[in-house]
């Protein structure tokens, strides 16, 4: 079992508070993604789990064993870094087997593990090459194979795909997700790329200013963001926001239109994803400002009563800048946020 428990972890660098009272449980064999913008604390949290940083306060346990006091090599973890850290003077075989040699395992076991993981990562034909002869994608596969060969309880990955081009990143996302699904390893993956997070994770922990704002399945984070930050960070394009005022009896006035909403006596923020808007006879009156063809869809940037508003519509529609549109929200996809707390309102 490699369940990871993070209890009340905080980290301070001088006067700067990098992490605030983090509590998170990552289940055995779960693929957890830490997602957030640069500086949100996700790499700091990963390094504390790895033992490369020491928490100011709090506890980290792996498999029911507290590991705060243990060196990284004694925690049953392996890491894959952004820069791969592949040794240029060693062959692919020697790189993958490096950690196993350090553990002084028998030659036959080293050979077996190296060949198995190389085959898993589809680089078995490269074992005799040196890293200087490899492409970026191949070096990335070597780094992952080296980590998996250690048969760790936990594998930690810090933006391992960020140096690859877009097409190779897409291929490696699918490959890495498949490999980890069969490895019986608990994985924590750090990224600022929401597409990576949505496509790979069992659960996503969205981080902001040193806190975990929401930890849930990708679809739940996308459909039911717990806070305004999550709604504005997840999605490309992100959610639209408009001010909403009470119109009595569970009704709300949003840009001059009356819609059903939660019970509240104070103004709220109405939120809707661009793909959840549809052309209609009644709805929000919008003026198209920019029209961006995206193959199967059009991304329309509009103005709605002085606010920017985006809609994703079918590409067979004929829309030009300056056109007036009437857009209606999909009723079960509307979300509401408290402008004071920025938290979702049920």
C-alpha positions as CSV (number, residue, x, y, z in Angstrom):
1,X,0.0,0.0,0.0
2,X,1.3,3.5,-0.9
3,X,-1.4,5.8,0.3
4,X,0.1,9.3,0.9
5,X,-1.2,11.5,3.7
6,X,-0.3,15.1,4.0
7,X,-1.4,16.7,7.2
8,X,-1.3,20.4,8.0
9,X,1.8,21.0,5.9
10,X,3.1,24.5,5.7
11,X,6.3,25.9,4.3
12,X,7.9,29.3,4.9
13,X,10.9,30.7,3.1
14,X,12.0,33.6,5.3
15,X,9.0,36.0,5.4
16,X,7.3,34.3,2.3
17,X,4.6,31.7,3.1
18,X,4.8,29.2,0.2
19,X,2.3,26.7,1.6
20,X,-0.6,27.2,4.0
21,X,-1.8,24.3,6.0
22,X,-2.1,21.7,3.2
23,X,-4.2,18.6,3.9
24,X,-4.5,15.9,1.2
25,X,-4.9,12.2,1.0
26,X,-3.7,10.4,-2.1
27,X,-5.0,6.9,-2.4
28,X,-2.9,3.8,-3.2
29,X,-2.3,3.6,-7.0
30,X,-4.0,6.9,-7.6
31,X,-2.8,9.3,-10.3
32,X,-2.9,12.7,-8.6
33,X,-2.1,15.9,-10.5
34,X,-1.1,19.1,-8.7
35,X,-2.3,21.9,-11.0
36,X,-1.7,25.6,-10.8
37,X,0.1,28.6,-12.2
38,X,3.8,29.3,-11.6
39,X,4.4,30.2,-7.9
40,X,1.3,28.6,-6.5
41,X,3.4,26.1,-4.4
42,X,2.9,22.8,-6.3
43,X,6.6,22.1,-6.8
44,X,7.3,23.0,-3.2
45,X,4.7,20.5,-2.1
46,X,6.2,17.8,-4.4
47,X,9.7,18.4,-3.1
48,X,8.4,18.2,0.6
49,X,6.9,14.8,-0.3
50,X,10.1,13.7,-1.9
51,X,12.3,14.9,1.0
52,X,14.1,17.5,-1.0
53,X,12.5,20.3,1.1
54,X,11.6,20.2,4.8
55,X,8.1,21.4,5.8
56,X,8.0,24.2,8.3
57,X,5.1,22.4,10.0
58,X,3.1,19.3,9.3
59,X,3.4,15.6,8.6
60,X,3.9,13.4,5.5
61,X,3.2,9.7,5.6
62,X,3.6,7.1,2.9
63,X,1.9,3.7,3.3
64,X,1.0,4.5,6.9
65,X,4.7,5.3,7.8
66,X,5.7,8.8,8.7
67,X,8.6,9.8,6.4
68,X,9.3,13.4,7.5
69,X,12.6,12.4,9.1
70,X,13.7,10.1,6.3
71,X,16.2,10.9,3.4
72,X,14.7,10.8,-0.1
73,X,16.4,7.4,-0.8
74,X,14.6,5.8,2.1
75,X,11.1,6.9,1.2
76,X,10.3,4.4,-1.5
77,X,9.9,7.1,-4.1
78,X,11.3,7.8,-7.6
79,X,11.3,11.1,-9.4
80,X,11.1,12.3,-13.0
81,X,12.3,15.9,-13.5
82,X,11.5,18.5,-16.1
83,X,15.1,18.4,-17.5
84,X,15.1,14.5,-17.6
85,X,18.6,14.4,-15.8
86,X,19.7,11.6,-18.1
87,X,23.5,11.0,-17.8
88,X,25.2,11.8,-21.2
89,X,28.2,9.5,-20.6
90,X,26.0,6.4,-20.1
91,X,24.1,4.2,-22.5
92,X,20.3,4.0,-22.3
93,X,20.8,0.6,-20.5
94,X,23.2,2.1,-18.0
95,X,20.9,5.1,-17.4
96,X,17.9,2.9,-16.7
97,X,19.9,0.6,-14.5
98,X,21.8,3.3,-12.6
99,X,19.6,3.3,-9.5
100,X,19.5,-0.5,-9.4
101,X,23.3,-0.6,-9.6
102,X,23.5,1.8,-6.6
103,X,21.3,-0.6,-4.7
104,X,23.9,-3.4,-5.6
105,X,21.2,-5.7,-7.1
106,X,22.4,-8.8,-8.9
107,X,23.3,-8.4,-12.6
108,X,20.5,-10.7,-13.7
109,X,17.9,-8.7,-11.8
110,X,19.2,-5.4,-13.1
111,X,19.1,-6.8,-16.7
112,X,15.6,-8.1,-16.3
113,X,14.2,-4.9,-14.8
114,X,15.9,-2.7,-17.4
115,X,14.6,-4.8,-20.3
116,X,11.1,-4.9,-18.9
117,X,10.8,-1.2,-18.3
118,X,12.5,-0.4,-21.7
119,X,9.9,-2.5,-23.4
120,X,7.1,-0.9,-21.5
121,X,8.3,2.6,-22.7
122,X,9.0,1.3,-26.2
123,X,12.7,2.0,-26.2
124,X,14.1,-1.5,-26.1
125,X,15.8,-0.9,-29.4
126,X,17.7,2.0,-28.0
127,X,19.5,0.3,-25.0
128,X,22.9,0.5,-26.5
129,X,22.7,4.2,-27.5
130,X,24.1,7.2,-25.6
131,X,21.7,10.0,-24.6
132,X,23.3,12.4,-27.0
133,X,22.0,10.3,-29.8
134,X,18.4,10.5,-28.6
135,X,15.6,12.9,-29.3
136,X,13.9,14.8,-26.5
137,X,11.0,12.4,-26.4
138,X,13.3,9.4,-26.2
139,X,15.3,11.0,-23.4
140,X,12.0,11.6,-21.6
141,X,11.1,7.9,-22.0
142,X,14.5,6.9,-20.6
143,X,13.9,9.1,-17.5
144,X,10.5,7.5,-16.9
145,X,11.9,4.0,-17.5
146,X,14.7,4.7,-15.0
147,X,12.1,5.7,-12.3
148,X,9.9,2.7,-13.0
149,X,12.8,0.2,-12.9
150,X,13.2,1.1,-9.3
151,X,9.7,-0.4,-8.7
152,X,8.9,2.5,-6.3
153,X,5.9,2.8,-4.1
154,X,5.5,6.3,-5.3
155,X,6.6,8.1,-8.5
156,X,6.8,11.9,-8.4
157,X,6.9,13.9,-11.7
158,X,7.7,17.6,-12.0
159,X,6.4,18.9,-15.4
160,X,8.2,16.0,-17.3
161,X,6.5,16.8,-20.6
162,X,7.0,20.6,-20.7
163,X,10.1,20.5,-22.9
164,X,8.4,18.5,-25.7
165,X,6.6,19.9,-28.7
166,X,2.8,19.9,-28.7
167,X,2.3,16.7,-30.8
168,X,4.8,14.7,-28.8
169,X,3.3,15.9,-25.5
170,X,-0.1,14.6,-26.7
171,X,1.4,11.2,-27.6
172,X,3.4,11.0,-24.3
173,X,0.4,11.9,-22.2
174,X,-1.5,8.9,-23.4
175,X,1.5,6.6,-23.2
176,X,2.5,7.7,-19.7
177,X,-1.1,7.3,-18.4
178,X,-1.3,3.8,-19.8
179,X,2.1,2.8,-18.4
180,X,1.2,4.1,-14.9
181,X,-2.2,2.4,-14.9
182,X,-0.4,-1.0,-15.2
183,X,2.5,-0.2,-12.9
184,X,0.6,-0.4,-9.5
185,X,2.4,2.8,-8.5
186,X,0.9,5.8,-6.8
187,X,1.8,8.9,-8.9
188,X,1.9,12.6,-8.2
189,X,2.3,14.8,-11.3
190,X,3.0,18.5,-11.2
191,X,1.9,20.7,-14.1
192,X,0.6,24.1,-15.1
193,X,-1.0,22.6,-18.2
194,X,-4.7,22.0,-17.6
195,X,-5.0,19.8,-20.7
196,X,-2.4,17.4,-19.2
197,X,-4.2,17.5,-15.8
198,X,-7.7,16.9,-17.3
199,X,-6.6,14.1,-19.6
200,X,-4.3,12.2,-17.2
201,X,-5.5,12.5,-13.6
202,X,-7.7,10.4,-11.5
203,X,-8.0,13.5,-9.3
204,X,-6.8,17.0,-9.7
205,X,-5.7,19.3,-6.8
206,X,-6.0,22.8,-8.0
207,X,-3.6,25.1,-6.1
208,X,-3.6,28.8,-5.7
209,X,-1.4,31.0,-3.5
210,X,-0.1,28.1,-1.5
211,X,-3.5,26.5,-0.9
212,X,-5.4,23.6,-2.4
213,X,-8.6,25.2,-3.6
214,X,-10.3,22.1,-4.9
215,X,-9.3,18.4,-5.1
216,X,-11.7,16.3,-7.1
217,X,-12.1,14.3,-10.4
218,X,-11.3,16.2,-13.6
219,X,-15.0,16.3,-14.7
220,X,-16.1,17.5,-11.2
221,X,-13.5,20.2,-11.2
222,X,-14.6,21.2,-14.7
223,X,-18.4,21.1,-14.2
224,X,-18.6,22.1,-10.5
225,X,-15.8,24.4,-9.6
226,X,-15.7,25.1,-5.9
227,X,-14.4,28.6,-6.2
228,X,-14.3,31.5,-8.7
229,X,-10.5,30.9,-9.2
230,X,-11.1,27.3,-10.3
231,X,-13.8,28.4,-12.7
232,X,-11.6,31.0,-14.3
233,X,-8.5,28.8,-14.4
234,X,-9.9,25.5,-15.7
235,X,-11.2,25.5,-19.3
236,X,-9.9,27.0,-22.5
237,X,-11.6,29.4,-22.8
238,X,-12.5,29.7,-19.1
239,X,-15.9,30.4,-17.7
240,X,-17.8,33.6,-18.3
241,X,-18.8,35.8,-15.4
242,X,-21.7,38.3,-15.2
243,X,-23.1,40.2,-12.2
244,X,-26.5,38.9,-11.1
245,X,-29.0,40.7,-8.9
246,X,-32.0,39.2,-7.0
247,X,-35.3,39.5,-8.8
248,X,-37.4,37.8,-6.1
249,X,-38.8,34.3,-5.7
250,X,-35.6,32.5,-6.7
251,X,-35.2,34.5,-9.9
252,X,-32.1,36.5,-10.9
253,X,-31.5,39.3,-13.3
254,X,-28.4,38.6,-15.5
255,X,-27.7,41.2,-18.2
256,X,-31.3,42.1,-18.4
257,X,-32.6,38.5,-18.6
258,X,-34.4,36.7,-15.8
259,X,-33.1,33.2,-14.9
260,X,-33.7,30.7,-12.1
261,X,-31.0,30.6,-9.4
262,X,-30.1,29.8,-5.8
263,X,-31.8,31.4,-2.8
264,X,-29.8,34.5,-1.7
265,X,-30.6,38.0,-0.6
266,X,-27.4,39.5,-1.9
267,X,-25.9,40.0,-5.4
268,X,-24.0,37.0,-6.9
269,X,-21.9,36.3,-9.9
270,X,-23.4,34.2,-12.7
271,X,-21.0,31.9,-14.4
272,X,-21.4,29.7,-17.6
273,X,-18.9,27.9,-19.8
274,X,-18.6,29.3,-23.4
275,X,-19.6,25.9,-24.9
276,X,-22.8,25.8,-22.8
277,X,-24.3,28.8,-24.7
278,X,-26.7,28.3,-27.6
279,X,-28.3,30.7,-30.1
280,X,-31.9,31.3,-29.1
281,X,-34.9,33.6,-29.6
282,X,-34.7,34.8,-26.0
283,X,-31.6,35.2,-23.8
284,X,-28.5,37.4,-23.4
285,X,-28.1,40.1,-26.1
286,X,-24.5,40.1,-27.3
287,X,-22.5,41.9,-29.9
288,X,-19.8,39.9,-31.7
289,X,-16.4,41.5,-31.5
290,X,-14.0,38.8,-32.6
291,X,-14.7,35.6,-34.5
292,X,-12.1,32.8,-34.4
293,X,-12.7,29.7,-36.5
294,X,-11.4,26.6,-34.7
295,X,-12.3,23.9,-37.1
296,X,-15.5,22.3,-35.8
297,X,-16.3,25.4,-33.8
298,X,-16.3,29.1,-33.7
299,X,-15.0,31.0,-30.7
300,X,-17.0,34.2,-30.5
301,X,-15.7,37.0,-28.2
302,X,-18.7,39.2,-27.5
303,X,-19.7,42.2,-25.4
304,X,-22.7,41.8,-23.1
305,X,-23.7,45.0,-21.3
306,X,-20.1,46.2,-21.2
307,X,-18.6,42.8,-20.1
308,X,-16.5,40.5,-22.2
309,X,-18.3,37.2,-22.9
310,X,-17.3,34.2,-25.0
311,X,-19.4,31.6,-26.7
312,X,-18.3,28.4,-28.6
313,X,-20.7,27.8,-31.5
314,X,-21.0,25.4,-34.5
315,X,-18.7,26.4,-37.3
316,X,-21.5,26.2,-39.9
317,X,-23.0,29.4,-38.5
318,X,-22.3,32.6,-40.3
319,X,-21.2,35.2,-37.8
320,X,-19.2,38.3,-38.4
321,X,-17.8,41.0,-36.1
322,X,-20.5,43.5,-35.3
323,X,-23.4,41.0,-35.5
324,X,-26.0,41.0,-32.8
325,X,-26.6,37.6,-31.2
326,X,-29.1,36.2,-28.7
327,X,-27.5,33.5,-26.6
328,X,-29.2,31.3,-24.0
329,X,-27.4,29.3,-21.3
330,X,-27.9,25.6,-20.9
331,X,-29.9,25.7,-17.7
332,X,-28.3,22.8,-15.9
333,X,-24.8,24.2,-16.5
334,X,-25.2,27.6,-14.8
335,X,-23.1,28.2,-11.8
336,X,-23.2,30.9,-9.1
337,X,-20.4,32.5,-6.9
338,X,-20.4,34.7,-3.9
339,X,-18.5,37.9,-4.9
340,X,-17.2,38.4,-1.3
341,X,-16.0,34.9,-0.5
342,X,-15.4,33.9,-4.2
343,X,-16.8,30.4,-3.3
344,X,-19.5,28.5,-5.2
345,X,-23.1,29.0,-4.1
346,X,-25.3,25.9,-4.2
